[in-house]
Amino acid sequence: MRFLSPGFLFALLTIAIPVIIHLFNFRKFKKVYFSNVRFLKDVQLQISSRQHLKDRLILFTRILGLSFLAFAFAQPYIPAEDQRNGFQQEVLSIYIDNSYSMEAVNKEGTLLDEAKRKARELSSAHGISDKFQLLTNDFEGKNQRLLSFEEFQNAVDEVKISSANRTIDQIISRQREVFLKEPNSLKTIYFISDFQKSIIPEDPIPVDSSIKIRLVKLSSNSLPNVSIDSVWFGTAIHKPGDSEKLVVRLRNNSDEEALNIPVKLQVNKVQKAIASMTISPRSMQTDTLNFSGLNSGWQQAELEITDFPVVFDDKFYFSFNVQPSLSVLIISGGKQNEYLNSVYRSDPFFKVINVASGNINYSGLSEYPLIILNEVASISDGLIQQLNSYILRGGSLIVFPDLENDQSDLKKFLAKVGTDIPIQVLNTENKVTAINLDHPVFQGVFENVPKQIDLPIVKKYLRYSSQNTNNRQNLLEMQGKISFFSEYKIGSGKIYLSAATLNSETSNFARHSVFVPIMYQTALLSLRNQNLFFKLNRDQQIELPKISLNSNQTLKLKNEKFEAIPDLRQNENFSQLYIADQIKKAENYQLLKNDSLIAVLSFNENGSESNMSYLNNGQIKELFPKQKIEILNTDPSSISNAVKSIDQGTSLWKVCLILALFFFAAEILLLRFYKGTQIKPINN
């Protein structure tokens, strides 16, 4: 046992006072004369022994009472097993949760303000020579250095709400990294948070018995909250002036029904649609917003709901590109095909360019989302290489074979690409008997599908091998499960193989009603649409179509109040944009090459903070099944004392005070109720 204030042990000298009083009884006696004291002698001896017992008991209680009172002021304690010695330095990593949920208010103000006060108190409870790390959800480089006491106090003042949020295993792993700089010091982790359920880790928390983990849980009431979960369009293609259908999905994160939540859509800061939605408790609800009147180019959209008191997730940003036109390149082995020209030139959205197979500009192939090879028998090695790269980078290619000439060049090309290859040309009649209505090409084409649907008839066709089944999907199939029109996904692109030509002598495919939607939809699906939005702190790598930069060109991410230079890395078929932690605020950002707009990228919160539910102490302990942890009292007046008490060991001053009061009470009871035997009169 040790004493926190051993100087108070000098008060034990006060024990001498009751002892002196006991030894020198200063009470005056009065003489009483009796004629005969023979009968009083035995009685006097009996009363004296009882009086001595009483005096000794009173002396005993006084000595013990004064002793334990002195001990209480000296604050005795039993040292902890891992108690530091007076010369050993301690390194403390104090994490302050600064996520959006810490904007909640309790009787002490916002949770973030309370967390900052707790952090200051915790640092004050340790030695001034100890070193401190201040960690927040931002995971900034400055958080990985150790601070003095004064530097730590100043750094706490600068902590602000952040859009970043981390799981508890990520935070503790980050805290452990700073301890590597001080291997011989005592190590303590403090974790100040409201312990929202989003902090639950996916992976187990690693155990390290050399590190003490102390948790400070801040109290907050669960709040009702509705958040925007996601948005998507009914179709991926956007044309100028077309009617758009935007599907909105809201999430109710509370146990109460959310009634008539207002929803407002703005595109390029112009209001386009409004609605209201009612969502059942702990569920999601979708609604469709209709709007039109868009011009070509990139559209910056913002969806907003009105929901109090939690408002940080009431806005949702997304962006999309309205294409002014779609260019289709038709490479023909002979004369132009009238059916292809007719199907695309009927809509001004399509721009058709016809070239001969011997007059191709290879460098311009990437400008066309869709290329059609129409009865090209001779395919050079250069064209094979360029078309292969075109498909891998995301282009779409449709092949109508030449049935009159040798298929060796086509076989060589398809073997290079990785699809099925030609086997033989068949001059027998066959009929398409199966149509894959689940394929995106036929989405929205048929309102009602008749049981006996009329499908194309073929008189001459090319049969392909059927070995490649991993990336093949048949759109139309002939009798005997022979492929008539198939799709293959190669790299980031697609290739469609037709078994027949568009010549009316070999089939009626070009004049059949199914031909137009197939050609129309494959062209529209060739447009590679970028994601409508990305998630902050999650989508750190963004894949984009190939971006070429000259030596004097740079990329910039920019909006009205922000500008950054992202890291661009080139892949063989596409470009990768790395934003790291540069984007911290949910908004729309323009991606510029010098001053030319390449794309608009939209970022939103990842949604984990929207569920305002919290872990209780039992659930927190379950996160550390093999690690000893301490959950500190959150009473603002006692957290510093709680830390000191834990560091010192088992405190005994309260026990000493109780014992002192007990013995003083015993003294009073002895004086009041303990009496000698009264002398009865003696009758002679």
RORODREN-655600 format. One line per 10 residues: number of its first residue (from 0); their letters; for each residue x, y, z of C-alpha. Coordinates in nm, 2 decimals, padded with zeros to 4 digits. Each point is the difference from the previous one (the first is absolute). Layout:
# RORODREN-655600
NUM	a	X:Y:Z ~ ...
***
This chain:
# RORODREN-655600
0	mrflspgflf	00.00:00.00:00.00 ~ 00.12:00.35:-00.08 ~ -00.12:00.35:00.08 ~ -00.07:00.28:-00.25 ~ 00.05:00.27:00.27 ~ 00.22:-00.15:00.26 ~ 00.05:00.34:00.17 ~ -00.34:-00.04:00.17 ~ 00.14:-00.30:00.19 ~ 00.15:00.25:00.25
10	alltiaipvi	-00.36:00.04:00.12 ~ 00.04:-00.34:00.17 ~ 00.17:00.19:00.28 ~ -00.34:00.11:00.11 ~ -00.05:-00.35:00.13 ~ 00.20:00.12:00.30 ~ -00.29:00.23:00.11 ~ -00.25:-00.27:00.10 ~ 00.28:-00.21:00.15 ~ 00.11:00.29:00.22
20	ihlfnfrkfk	-00.36:00.06:00.10 ~ -00.04:-00.36:00.09 ~ 00.32:-00.01:00.21 ~ -00.07:00.32:00.19 ~ -00.36:00.02:00.11 ~ -00.04:00.36:00.13 ~ -00.35:-00.06:00.14 ~ -00.02:00.12:00.36 ~ -00.13:-00.24:00.27 ~ -00.22:00.10:00.30
30	kvyfsnvrfl	00.07:-00.16:00.33 ~ -00.29:-00.17:00.17 ~ 00.04:-00.12:00.36 ~ -00.17:-00.32:00.12 ~ 00.00:-00.14:00.34 ~ 00.06:-00.35:-00.12 ~ 00.14:-00.09:-00.35 ~ 00.02:-00.37:00.05 ~ -00.30:-00.07:-00.22 ~ 00.11:00.25:-00.28
40	kdvqlqissr	00.34:-00.15:-00.08 ~ -00.11:-00.28:-00.23 ~ -00.25:00.22:-00.18 ~ 00.27:00.26:-00.07 ~ 00.23:-00.26:-00.16 ~ -00.28:-00.12:-00.22 ~ -00.08:00.35:-00.14 ~ 00.37:00.08:-00.06 ~ 00.06:-00.30:-00.23 ~ -00.31:00.09:-00.21
50	qhlkdrlilf	00.11:00.36:-00.02 ~ 00.35:-00.10:-00.12 ~ -00.15:-00.22:-00.28 ~ -00.21:00.29:-00.12 ~ 00.29:00.24:00.00 ~ 00.22:-00.24:-00.20 ~ -00.27:-00.05:-00.26 ~ -00.05:00.37:-00.04 ~ 00.38:00.05:-00.03 ~ 00.01:-00.28:-00.26
60	trilglsfla	-00.27:00.16:-00.22 ~ 00.16:00.35:00.03 ~ 00.34:-00.13:-00.11 ~ -00.14:-00.20:-00.29 ~ -00.23:00.29:-00.11 ~ 00.29:00.25:00.00 ~ 00.22:-00.25:-00.17 ~ -00.24:-00.07:-00.29 ~ -00.08:00.37:-00.03 ~ 00.37:00.07:-00.05
70	fafaqpyipa	00.03:-00.29:-00.25 ~ -00.30:00.13:-00.19 ~ 00.18:00.34:-00.05 ~ 00.32:-00.18:-00.10 ~ -00.20:-00.18:-00.27 ~ 00.13:-00.36:00.02 ~ -00.01:-00.22:-00.31 ~ 00.10:-00.35:-00.12 ~ 00.23:00.06:-00.31 ~ -00.11:-00.13:-00.34
80	edqrngfqqe	00.20:-00.29:-00.14 ~ 00.11:00.21:-00.30 ~ 00.05:00.32:00.18 ~ 00.26:00.22:-00.15 ~ 00.30:00.11:00.20 ~ 00.07:00.36:00.06 ~ 00.27:00.02:-00.27 ~ -00.18:-00.19:-00.29 ~ -00.15:00.21:-00.28 ~ -00.35:-00.08:-00.13
90	vlsiyidnsy	-00.12:00.04:-00.36 ~ -00.37:00.07:-00.03 ~ -00.21:-00.02:-00.33 ~ -00.33:00.19:00.05 ~ -00.26:-00.05:-00.28 ~ -00.28:00.26:-00.03 ~ -00.29:-00.11:-00.21 ~ -00.08:00.30:-00.23 ~ -00.25:-00.17:-00.23 ~ -00.34:00.15:-00.08
100	smeavnkegt	-00.17:-00.18:00.28 ~ 00.20:00.20:00.25 ~ -00.21:00.31:-00.10 ~ -00.27:-00.14:00.22 ~ -00.08:00.21:00.31 ~ -00.03:-00.10:00.37 ~ -00.01:00.20:00.32 ~ 00.38:00.08:-00.03 ~ -00.04:00.14:-00.36 ~ 00.10:-00.18:-00.31
110	lldeakrkar	00.17:-00.34:00.04 ~ 00.31:00.13:-00.18 ~ 00.04:00.28:00.25 ~ -00.04:-00.24:00.29 ~ 00.25:-00.24:-00.17 ~ 00.25:00.28:-00.02 ~ -00.04:00.09:00.37 ~ 00.04:-00.37:00.09 ~ 00.32:-00.01:-00.20 ~ 00.15:00.30:00.18
120	elssahgisd	-00.10:-00.15:00.34 ~ 00.16:-00.34:-00.09 ~ 00.33:00.17:-00.10 ~ 00.00:00.20:00.32 ~ -00.03:-00.33:00.20 ~ 00.34:-00.11:-00.13 ~ 00.35:00.13:00.05 ~ 00.10:00.32:-00.17 ~ 00.31:-00.18:-00.15 ~ -00.22:-00.27:-00.16
130	kfqlltndfe	-00.05:00.00:-00.38 ~ -00.34:00.02:-00.17 ~ -00.14:-00.09:-00.34 ~ -00.33:00.17:-00.11 ~ -00.18:-00.21:-00.26 ~ -00.33:00.08:-00.18 ~ -00.19:-00.16:-00.29 ~ 00.19:00.21:-00.25 ~ 00.32:-00.22:00.04 ~ 00.22:00.29:-00.10
140	gknqrllsfe	00.37:-00.02:00.00 ~ 00.03:00.25:00.28 ~ -00.19:-00.25:00.22 ~ 00.29:-00.24:-00.01 ~ 00.24:00.20:00.20 ~ 00.03:00.02:00.38 ~ -00.08:00.33:00.18 ~ 00.09:00.16:00.32 ~ -00.27:00.08:00.26 ~ -00.03:00.36:-00.13
150	efqnavdevk	00.00:-00.10:-00.36 ~ -00.27:-00.25:00.06 ~ -00.22:00.25:00.18 ~ 00.03:00.24:-00.30 ~ -00.06:-00.28:-00.25 ~ -00.32:-00.10:00.17 ~ -00.14:00.35:-00.06 ~ 00.04:-00.05:-00.37 ~ -00.21:-00.32:-00.03 ~ -00.31:00.05:-00.22
160	issanrtidq	-00.28:-00.21:-00.13 ~ 00.11:-00.21:-00.30 ~ -00.18:-00.21:-00.26 ~ 00.25:-00.28:00.05 ~ -00.10:-00.30:00.22 ~ 00.20:-00.30:00.11 ~ -00.06:-00.34:00.16 ~ 00.15:-00.07:00.34 ~ 00.26:-00.25:-00.14 ~ 00.13:00.26:-00.25
170	iisrqrevfl	00.04:00.26:00.28 ~ 00.18:-00.23:00.25 ~ 00.23:-00.12:-00.28 ~ 00.09:00.36:-00.07 ~ 00.06:00.07:00.36 ~ 00.23:-00.29:00.04 ~ 00.22:00.13:-00.29 ~ 00.11:00.30:00.21 ~ 00.11:-00.23:00.29 ~ 00.27:-00.14:-00.23
180	kepnslktiy	00.20:00.32:00.05 ~ 00.01:-00.05:00.38 ~ 00.05:-00.37:00.06 ~ 00.12:00.03:00.37 ~ -00.29:00.22:00.12 ~ -00.33:-00.09:00.17 ~ -00.27:00.01:-00.27 ~ -00.36:00.10:00.05 ~ -00.28:00.05:-00.25 ~ -00.30:00.23:00.08
190	fisdfqksii	-00.30:-00.03:-00.22 ~ -00.26:00.28:00.03 ~ -00.31:-00.06:-00.20 ~ -00.38:-00.03:00.00 ~ 00.06:-00.36:-00.12 ~ -00.25:00.02:-00.29 ~ -00.07:-00.35:-00.14 ~ 00.18:00.10:-00.33 ~ 00.33:-00.03:00.20 ~ -00.04:-00.38:00.02
200	pedpipvdss	00.30:-00.16:-00.18 ~ -00.02:-00.26:-00.28 ~ 00.32:-00.17:00.12 ~ 00.09:-00.11:00.36 ~ 00.19:00.25:00.21 ~ 00.36:-00.12:00.05 ~ 00.10:-00.06:00.37 ~ 00.31:00.16:00.15 ~ 00.04:-00.04:00.38 ~ 00.27:00.26:00.01
210	ikirlvklss	-00.24:00.28:-00.08 ~ -00.27:00.12:00.23 ~ -00.33:00.08:-00.17 ~ -00.24:00.25:00.18 ~ -00.33:00.09:-00.15 ~ -00.20:00.32:00.07 ~ -00.36:-00.04:-00.12 ~ -00.20:00.33:-00.05 ~ -00.37:-00.02:00.05 ~ -00.24:00.11:-00.27
220	nslpnvsids	-00.36:-00.08:-00.07 ~ -00.10:-00.19:-00.32 ~ -00.14:00.25:-00.25 ~ -00.25:-00.06:-00.28 ~ 00.16:00.04:-00.34 ~ -00.08:-00.05:-00.36 ~ 00.29:-00.02:-00.25 ~ 00.03:-00.03:-00.38 ~ 00.13:-00.35:-00.07 ~ 00.05:00.01:-00.38
230	vwfgtaihkp	-00.12:00.12:-00.34 ~ 00.00:-00.15:-00.35 ~ -00.16:00.06:-00.34 ~ -00.25:-00.23:-00.17 ~ 00.23:00.01:-00.30 ~ 00.37:00.05:-00.03 ~ -00.03:00.21:-00.31 ~ -00.07:00.37:00.01 ~ -00.08:00.19:-00.32 ~ -00.07:00.37:-00.03
240	gdseklvvrl	-00.37:00.09:00.07 ~ -00.10:-00.35:00.10 ~ -00.22:-00.08:00.29 ~ 00.21:-00.13:00.30 ~ -00.12:-00.23:00.28 ~ 00.21:00.02:00.32 ~ -00.06:-00.26:00.26 ~ 00.06:00.13:00.36 ~ 00.04:-00.23:00.30 ~ -00.03:00.14:00.35
250	rnnsdeealn	00.08:-00.19:00.32 ~ -00.18:00.05:00.34 ~ 00.26:-00.07:00.27 ~ -00.24:00.04:00.29 ~ -00.27:-00.21:00.17 ~ -00.27:00.26:-00.09 ~ -00.18:00.05:-00.33 ~ 00.13:00.29:-00.20 ~ -00.30:00.19:-00.15 ~ 00.01:00.21:-00.31
260	ipvklqvnkv	00.37:00.06:-00.03 ~ 00.04:00.28:-00.27 ~ 00.24:-00.09:-00.29 ~ 00.14:00.26:-00.24 ~ 00.21:-00.06:-00.31 ~ 00.22:00.27:-00.15 ~ 00.21:-00.04:-00.32 ~ 00.26:00.27:-00.07 ~ -00.16:00.20:00.28 ~ -00.34:00.00:-00.17
270	qkaiasmtis	-00.29:-00.18:00.18 ~ -00.12:-00.29:-00.21 ~ -00.24:-00.21:00.22 ~ -00.15:-00.02:00.34 ~ -00.17:-00.27:00.20 ~ -00.08:-00.12:00.35 ~ 00.05:-00.35:00.14 ~ -00.12:-00.20:00.31 ~ 00.24:-00.26:00.13 ~ -00.08:-00.28:00.24
280	prsmqtdtln	00.23:-00.05:00.31 ~ 00.34:-00.16:-00.08 ~ -00.08:-00.04:-00.37 ~ 00.07:00.15:-00.34 ~ -00.24:00.16:-00.25 ~ 00.05:00.08:-00.37 ~ -00.18:00.26:-00.21 ~ 00.05:00.11:-00.36 ~ 00.06:00.36:-00.10 ~ -00.08:00.10:-00.36
290	fsglnsgwqq	00.16:00.30:-00.17 ~ 00.12:00.11:-00.34 ~ 00.15:00.29:-00.19 ~ 00.37:-00.08:00.03 ~ 00.26:00.14:-00.24 ~ 00.30:-00.20:-00.10 ~ 00.31:-00.01:00.22 ~ 00.07:-00.08:00.36 ~ -00.28:00.04:00.25 ~ 00.07:00.08:00.37
300	aeleitdfpv	-00.30:-00.12:00.21 ~ -00.09:00.04:00.36 ~ -00.28:-00.19:00.18 ~ -00.11:00.15:00.33 ~ -00.24:-00.10:00.28 ~ -00.13:00.19:00.30 ~ 00.06:-00.20:00.32 ~ 00.07:00.13:00.35 ~ 00.19:-00.01:00.23 ~ 00.27:-00.20:-00.18
310	vfddkfyfsf	00.09:00.19:-00.32 ~ 00.35:-00.10:-00.11 ~ -00.14:-00.28:-00.23 ~ -00.29:00.20:-00.15 ~ 00.18:00.08:-00.33 ~ 00.11:-00.25:-00.26 ~ 00.22:00.09:-00.30 ~ 00.02:-00.17:-00.34 ~ 00.10:00.08:-00.35 ~ -00.06:-00.14:-00.35
320	nvqpslsvli	00.08:00.08:-00.36 ~ -00.26:00.08:-00.27 ~ 00.16:-00.10:-00.32 ~ -00.06:00.24:-00.29 ~ 00.03:-00.29:-00.25 ~ 00.13:-00.35:-00.04 ~ 00.24:-00.08:-00.28 ~ -00.01:-00.34:-00.18 ~ 00.28:-00.11:-00.22 ~ -00.10:-00.25:-00.27
330	isggkqneyl	00.29:-00.18:-00.17 ~ -00.11:-00.18:-00.31 ~ 00.18:-00.25:-00.22 ~ -00.21:00.10:-00.30 ~ -00.27:00.25:-00.05 ~ -00.19:00.17:00.28 ~ -00.29:-00.18:00.16 ~ -00.34:00.17:-00.05 ~ -00.15:-00.16:00.31 ~ 00.27:00.12:00.23
340	nsvyrsdpff	-00.02:00.35:-00.14 ~ -00.38:00.01:00.03 ~ -00.02:-00.12:00.36 ~ 00.25:00.26:00.13 ~ -00.08:00.29:-00.22 ~ -00.36:00.00:00.10 ~ 00.10:00.15:00.33 ~ 00.21:00.32:00.00 ~ 00.17:-00.10:00.32 ~ 00.21:-00.25:-00.20
350	kvinvasgni	00.28:00.12:-00.22 ~ 00.09:-00.27:-00.26 ~ 00.34:-00.01:-00.16 ~ 00.06:-00.26:-00.28 ~ 00.36:-00.10:-00.10 ~ 00.15:-00.27:-00.21 ~ 00.21:-00.27:00.16 ~ 00.31:00.13:-00.17 ~ -00.05:00.37:00.10 ~ -00.01:-00.01:00.38
360	nysglseypl	00.15:00.27:00.23 ~ 00.13:-00.22:00.29 ~ 00.07:00.29:00.23 ~ -00.36:00.11:-00.01 ~ -00.17:-00.33:00.09 ~ -00.03:00.09:00.37 ~ -00.23:00.29:-00.09 ~ -00.27:-00.24:-00.10 ~ -00.20:-00.18:00.28 ~ -00.12:-00.26:-00.26
370	iilnevasis	00.18:-00.14:-00.31 ~ -00.17:-00.24:-00.24 ~ 00.20:-00.24:-00.22 ~ -00.23:-00.07:-00.30 ~ 00.11:-00.29:-00.22 ~ 00.37:00.08:00.03 ~ 00.19:-00.31:-00.13 ~ 00.35:00.14:00.01 ~ 00.11:00.12:00.34 ~ 00.36:00.11:00.02
380	dgliqqlnsy	00.22:-00.06:00.30 ~ 00.01:00.37:00.08 ~ -00.38:00.01:00.01 ~ -00.01:-00.31:00.21 ~ 00.23:00.16:00.26 ~ -00.19:00.33:00.00 ~ -00.34:-00.16:00.03 ~ 00.12:-00.22:00.29 ~ 00.13:00.31:00.19 ~ -00.32:00.18:-00.08
390	ilrggslivf	-00.22:-00.27:00.16 ~ 00.23:-00.04:00.30 ~ -00.03:00.37:00.07 ~ -00.38:-00.01:00.01 ~ -00.11:00.02:-00.37 ~ -00.29:-00.20:-00.15 ~ 00.04:-00.19:-00.33 ~ -00.27:-00.18:-00.21 ~ 00.12:-00.25:-00.26 ~ -00.21:-00.10:-00.30
400	pdlendqsdl	00.21:-00.26:-00.18 ~ 00.08:-00.04:-00.37 ~ -00.14:-00.33:-00.10 ~ 00.13:00.00:-00.36 ~ 00.38:00.01:00.07 ~ 00.25:-00.19:00.22 ~ -00.05:00.04:00.38 ~ 00.37:-00.02:00.10 ~ 00.05:00.37:00.08 ~ -00.32:00.01:00.20
410	kkflakvgtd	00.11:-00.32:00.18 ~ 00.34:00.16:00.08 ~ -00.17:00.31:00.13 ~ -00.25:-00.18:00.22 ~ 00.27:-00.23:00.14 ~ 00.20:00.31:00.09 ~ -00.30:00.16:00.17 ~ -00.09:-00.32:00.19 ~ -00.35:-00.09:-00.13 ~ -00.13:-00.30:-00.18
420	ipiqvlnten	00.14:-00.04:-00.35 ~ -00.16:-00.09:-00.34 ~ -00.03:-00.37:-00.09 ~ -00.19:-00.01:-00.32 ~ -00.26:00.17:-00.22 ~ -00.33:-00.20:-00.02 ~ -00.24:00.04:-00.30 ~ -00.29:-00.16:00.18 ~ -00.31:00.18:00.11 ~ -00.04:00.05:00.38
430	kvtainldhp	-00.22:00.21:00.22 ~ 00.06:00.21:00.31 ~ -00.20:-00.18:00.28 ~ 00.12:00.18:00.32 ~ 00.03:00.36:00.11 ~ 00.17:00.11:00.32 ~ -00.24:00.25:00.13 ~ 00.20:00.05:00.32 ~ 00.28:00.16:-00.19 ~ 00.03:00.38:00.03
440	vfqgvfenvp	-00.03:00.03:-00.37 ~ -00.37:-00.10:00.02 ~ -00.08:00.20:00.31 ~ -00.32:00.19:-00.06 ~ -00.03:-00.12:-00.35 ~ -00.30:-00.23:00.04 ~ -00.31:00.10:00.20 ~ -00.16:-00.34:-00.04 ~ 00.19:-00.30:-00.14 ~ -00.22:-00.23:-00.21
450	kqidlpivkk	00.03:-00.37:00.06 ~ 00.07:-00.07:-00.37 ~ 00.24:00.28:-00.07 ~ 00.11:00.05:-00.36 ~ 00.38:-00.02:-00.03 ~ 00.24:00.02:-00.29 ~ 00.07:-00.27:-00.26 ~ 00.34:-00.08:-00.14 ~ 00.10:-00.17:-00.32 ~ 00.38:00.03:00.02
460	ylryssqntn	00.20:00.07:00.31 ~ 00.33:-00.04:00.18 ~ 00.03:-00.25:00.27 ~ 00.24:00.09:00.29 ~ 00.17:-00.23:00.25 ~ -00.18:-00.03:00.33 ~ 00.30:-00.03:00.23 ~ 00.00:00.34:00.16 ~ -00.29:00.00:00.25 ~ 00.15:00.21:00.28
470	nrqnllemqg	-00.05:00.34:-00.16 ~ -00.26:-00.08:-00.27 ~ -00.37:00.09:00.02 ~ -00.23:-00.10:-00.29 ~ -00.26:00.26:-00.10 ~ -00.15:-00.20:-00.28 ~ 00.03:-00.38:-00.04 ~ -00.09:-00.23:-00.29 ~ -00.12:-00.36:00.01 ~ 00.25:-00.23:00.15
480	kisffseyki	00.12:00.27:00.24 ~ 00.21:00.16:-00.28 ~ 00.09:00.35:00.07 ~ -00.15:00.26:-00.23 ~ 00.09:00.33:00.17 ~ 00.23:-00.01:00.31 ~ 00.17:00.24:00.24 ~ 00.35:-00.05:00.14 ~ 00.14:00.22:00.28 ~ 00.37:00.05:-00.07
490	gsgkiylsaa	00.20:00.22:00.24 ~ -00.20:00.32:00.05 ~ -00.18:-00.03:-00.33 ~ -00.23:-00.23:-00.20 ~ -00.01:-00.18:-00.33 ~ -00.32:-00.12:-00.17 ~ 00.02:-00.29:-00.25 ~ -00.27:-00.05:-00.26 ~ -00.03:-00.34:-00.18 ~ -00.17:00.16:-00.31
500	tlnsetsnfa	00.06:00.30:-00.22 ~ -00.25:00.28:-00.06 ~ -00.05:-00.12:-00.35 ~ -00.37:-00.08:-00.07 ~ 00.11:-00.30:-00.20 ~ 00.15:-00.18:00.30 ~ -00.25:00.10:00.27 ~ -00.29:00.23:00.08 ~ 00.18:00.13:00.31 ~ 00.05:00.36:-00.14
510	rhsvfvpimy	-00.37:00.03:-00.09 ~ -00.13:-00.16:00.32 ~ -00.15:00.20:00.28 ~ 00.26:-00.12:00.25 ~ 00.29:00.15:-00.20 ~ -00.07:00.36:00.08 ~ -00.01:-00.03:00.38 ~ 00.31:-00.22:00.00 ~ 00.20:00.25:-00.20 ~ -00.14:00.30:00.18
520	qtallslrnq	00.05:-00.14:00.35 ~ 00.35:-00.13:-00.07 ~ 00.10:00.35:-00.11 ~ -00.15:00.16:00.31 ~ 00.16:-00.26:00.23 ~ 00.34:00.08:-00.15 ~ 00.01:00.33:00.18 ~ 00.21:-00.05:00.31 ~ -00.17:00.19:00.28 ~ 00.20:00.11:00.30
530	nlffklnrdq	-00.13:-00.07:00.35 ~ -00.26:00.25:00.11 ~ 00.18:00.05:00.33 ~ 00.28:-00.13:00.22 ~ 00.03:-00.05:00.37 ~ 00.23:00.21:00.22 ~ 00.28:-00.19:00.18 ~ -00.09:-00.31:-00.20 ~ 00.04:00.05:-00.38 ~ 00.36:00.13:00.00
540	qielpkisln	00.07:-00.15:-00.34 ~ -00.22:00.12:-00.29 ~ 00.01:-00.17:-00.34 ~ -00.04:00.22:-00.30 ~ 00.03:-00.03:-00.38 ~ 00.35:00.04:-00.13 ~ 00.13:00.36:00.07 ~ 00.31:00.11:-00.18 ~ 00.21:00.28:00.14 ~ 00.28:00.20:-00.17
550	snqtlklkne	00.30:00.11:00.19 ~ -00.15:00.35:00.06 ~ -00.35:-00.13:00.10 ~ -00.13:-00.07:00.35 ~ -00.33:-00.13:00.15 ~ -00.19:00.20:00.26 ~ -00.29:-00.08:00.22 ~ -00.19:00.32:00.07 ~ -00.31:00.16:00.12 ~ -00.09:00.35:00.13
560	kfeaipdlrq	00.21:-00.03:00.32 ~ 00.24:-00.28:-00.06 ~ 00.28:-00.10:-00.24 ~ 00.23:-00.30:00.00 ~ 00.23:-00.19:-00.23 ~ -00.09:-00.38:00.00 ~ 00.25:-00.27:-00.08 ~ -00.06:-00.15:-00.35 ~ 00.13:-00.35:-00.08 ~ -00.03:-00.15:-00.34
570	nenfsqlyia	-00.11:-00.36:-00.06 ~ 00.02:-00.17:-00.34 ~ -00.38:00.04:-00.06 ~ -00.11:00.28:00.23 ~ 00.12:00.28:00.24 ~ -00.01:-00.02:00.38 ~ -00.06:00.31:00.21 ~ 00.13:-00.01:00.36 ~ -00.15:00.26:00.23 ~ 00.14:-00.14:00.33
580	dqikkaenyq	-00.15:00.23:00.28 ~ -00.01:00.32:-00.21 ~ -00.38:00.00:-00.02 ~ -00.15:00.05:00.35 ~ -00.33:00.17:-00.08 ~ -00.30:-00.15:-00.18 ~ -00.06:00.21:-00.32 ~ 00.04:00.00:-00.38 ~ 00.35:00.05:-00.13 ~ 00.11:00.08:-00.36
590	llkndsliav	00.29:-00.20:-00.14 ~ 00.20:00.24:-00.23 ~ 00.29:-00.06:-00.24 ~ 00.15:00.35:00.01 ~ -00.33:00.19:-00.05 ~ -00.18:-00.27:-00.20 ~ -00.28:-00.19:00.18 ~ 00.05:-00.38:-00.01 ~ -00.26:-00.11:00.25 ~ -00.19:00.09:00.31
600	lsfnengses	00.06:-00.22:00.30 ~ -00.25:-00.01:00.29 ~ 00.08:-00.11:00.36 ~ -00.24:-00.08:00.28 ~ 00.03:-00.12:00.36 ~ 00.03:-00.38:00.03 ~ -00.33:-00.01:00.20 ~ 00.14:-00.18:00.31 ~ -00.05:00.30:00.22 ~ -00.37:00.04:-00.08
610	nmsylnngqi	-00.11:-00.28:00.24 ~ 00.00:00.18:00.33 ~ 00.01:-00.31:00.22 ~ 00.26:-00.06:00.26 ~ 00.18:-00.29:00.18 ~ -00.06:-00.06:00.37 ~ 00.28:-00.09:00.24 ~ -00.07:-00.38:-00.04 ~ 00.02:00.02:-00.38 ~ 00.32:00.21:00.02
620	kelfpkqkie	00.17:-00.27:00.22 ~ -00.10:-00.27:-00.26 ~ 00.21:00.18:-00.25 ~ 00.31:-00.08:00.22 ~ -00.06:-00.36:00.09 ~ 00.37:-00.07:00.08 ~ 00.12:00.35:00.09 ~ -00.02:00.15:00.34 ~ -00.17:00.34:-00.02 ~ -00.12:00.27:00.24
630	ilntdpssis	-00.31:00.21:-00.06 ~ 00.04:00.32:00.18 ~ -00.26:00.20:00.18 ~ -00.14:00.28:-00.22 ~ -00.09:00.22:00.29 ~ 00.18:00.33:-00.09 ~ 00.12:00.05:00.36 ~ 00.15:-00.34:00.05 ~ 00.18:-00.12:-00.32 ~ 00.33:00.14:00.10
640	navksidqgt	-00.02:-00.15:00.35 ~ -00.12:-00.33:-00.15 ~ 00.32:-00.01:-00.21 ~ 00.22:00.08:00.30 ~ -00.18:-00.27:00.20 ~ 00.05:-00.26:-00.26 ~ 00.37:00.09:-00.05 ~ 00.06:-00.01:00.38 ~ -00.17:-00.33:00.07 ~ -00.27:-00.08:00.25
650	slwkvclila	-00.08:00.30:00.21 ~ -00.07:-00.06:00.37 ~ -00.07:00.35:00.14 ~ -00.38:-00.05:-00.01 ~ 00.03:-00.32:00.20 ~ 00.22:00.19:00.26 ~ -00.25:00.28:00.02 ~ -00.29:-00.24:00.06 ~ 00.20:-00.19:00.27 ~ 00.09:00.33:00.17
660	lfffaaeill	-00.37:00.10:00.01 ~ -00.08:-00.34:00.13 ~ 00.23:00.01:00.29 ~ -00.10:00.36:00.09 ~ -00.36:-00.12:00.00 ~ 00.10:-00.29:00.22 ~ 00.16:00.24:00.25 ~ -00.32:00.20:00.02 ~ -00.21:-00.31:00.06 ~ 00.24:-00.12:00.28
670	lrfykgtqik	-00.02:00.34:00.17 ~ -00.38:00.01:-00.03 ~ -00.11:-00.36:00.07 ~ 00.28:-00.18:00.18 ~ -00.06:00.04:00.38 ~ 00.13:-00.17:00.31 ~ -00.22:-00.21:00.25 ~ -00.20:00.22:00.23 ~ 00.06:-00.06:00.38 ~ -00.30:-00.12:00.18
680	pinn	-00.06:00.10:00.36 ~ 00.11:-00.25:00.27 ~ -00.25:-00.08:00.27 ~ 00.15:-00.12:00.33
***
